């Protein structure tokens, strides 16, 4: 299942060095997650009805290639880990340049929050199943 989204970088995504600012990588990854959830039927309205929402515990970006203004980038997501009930998960977003070279990875660890109790919760079965259907991340072999 290919869940990639293509974006074009904007002036607002750039830093004074002329390449994409560090936090823009996280923004593109977050947008790709929100679009993917919506495609699965879990948009902001549905999360409001269910009174749950995704939260992050960790976000780590590895920068590999520069991205400049006006470049097309492709962002996808792969499931790195999920626990049995789907309540905690790890996703790796890969950000590719238009020529296919990997520009960055954004790894996130998250869970589902009960918005009323402010406690972690188990997602609905269909959301857990959607997560389980994501392509699996395979870490690259160490160089050397």
Secondary structure, DSSP 8 states (H G I E B T S, - for coil): ----EEEE--GGGB-TTSSB-HHHHHHHHHHHHHHHHHHTT--HHHHHHHTEEEEEEEEEEEE-S---TT-EEEEEEEEEEE-TTSSEEEEEEEEEETTS-EEEEEEEEEEEEETTTTEEE---HHHHHHHHTS-B--------
